[in-house]
Amino acid sequence: MPTTPPPPAPPAQWHPTAQPPGAPYASVVGNGGNGGNGGGAAAGKIVAIVGLVVAMIAAGFVGWHFFWPRGGAGSPEEAAENLVLAAADQDAVGVLDMVSPAEVEGIDDVYAAARDRAEDEDLVEGDGVTEALDVELSDLEWEVDELGDDLALVTLVDGTYDVSWDPDELPERLDFLADASEEESESGDLEELFDGEEPSVTTVKIGGRWYVTMFGTIAHYAYQDGEEQADYEDISLEDPDWDLAGEDVEAIIGDDPEEVIENLVEAVNAGDAEEVLANLPEDLVRPLRPYVPVIEGLQDEANWGEEIGLTVDATDLELETEDLDDGKVKVVIEEGTFSGTAWEDDYDDDSGSVEIDGDCVDAYENGEYEEGGCLSDEEYAADLGIDEFFFVVTEVDGGYQVDPTATLVEYAGLAIENFSDDMVDEIIDALEDEFDGSDDYDY
């Protein structure tokens, strides 16, 4: 299903068949293509007209390619369906195009690097992840619940599926999987497959386009579970305020990474959910804002700050920074102590802390040493090039905020870049032993 329109048509006032002023087409034809001055002038004007048309088409394509939104969809239903169909087609890029950009920014590059690595190791063939699996979805039916101007819940209520598995299509290096399975297929109604459950995703409107939001979807299911638990414990649970997703919120930023941490600590200690979200990239947390009243209601019911509470702290910080692309900065924690205490009346406080020194970390619980270790001593961490503790901040309004997506992408990129042939061989050997029924290997 196309998700982007074709290049825009030429402006309405442009009529290729109309006669340009001063050079009527009749006179051009009348010259009969003779080599006289009149014919040459006409031919020159024809070339100029053709060049203008080509230039307009080219300009339209360039404008579409660079300025038209290439991700998202025109409606919540289309965003959900495009994502599901892309997943069935094993089209990772198509899936990422349908997810809120703030949640997946940079992950497409990580996927491309991982796929290239898998191709180098002869683990994938063709366009998808594997040609051995084929999934066809059809007659999909959706219900859309508009939660506000910027959020909508999309539920899959019906459809059919046809799945087939052909182990002969596996790459030669995975022959042991082919030997352990047989060709088979299955088809039916999605309603029966989900046993009456109707899967839903939350979609969010960003820049006039609709995207599936993973954060919003997780929050939706968490709230559903919370409703069941609240009913069981006879607790009043506030309704989400969907209009909060569309409100402009002033970002809380830090002039440097240390102030970014201080801002987050202050927000957590204040027990202010809205303030915590304001410390994170707006497009990332927008789908979570409607649930702020839910959290506040639970805090009120539990007498947050009086009978129950949480305090955190970050001290003795020594940070090093490294500029990345697109206004992002990698912040390495050279030293620092991070601690937290949860407390409740009539119960003992429960506290814990983590001390970081270079690539080593020590953990304490209620003041007593629990465990410690160094990344350099961990075989896989060292092999993957993960030899320091860091997070990534992104530039916002002249300051910085913690960027969870960019942090994940940076760690994943390091791991893929340093994934060695020996590590791949070790994983393949372990899988082969598993399917051979052998247990003479270590996990």
Secondary structure by P-SEA (a helix, b strand, c coil): ccccccccccccccccccccccccaaaaaaacccccaaaaaaaaaaaaaaaaaaaaaaaaaaaaaccccccccccaaaaaaaaaaaaaaccaaaaaaacccccccaaaaaaaaaaaaaaaacccccccccccbbbbbcccccccccccccbbbbbbccbbbbbbbbcccccccaaaaaaaccccbbbbbcccccccbbbbbbbbbcccbbbbbaaaaaaaaaaaaaaaaaaaabbbbbccccccccbbbbbbccccaaaaaaaaaaaaaaccaaaaaaacccccccccccaaaaaaaaaaaacccccccccccccbbbbbbbbbcccbbbbbccccccbbbbbbccccccccbbbbcccbbbbbccccccccccccccaaaaaacccccbbbbbbccccccccaaaaaaaaaaaaaaaccaaaaaaaaaaaaaaaaccccccc
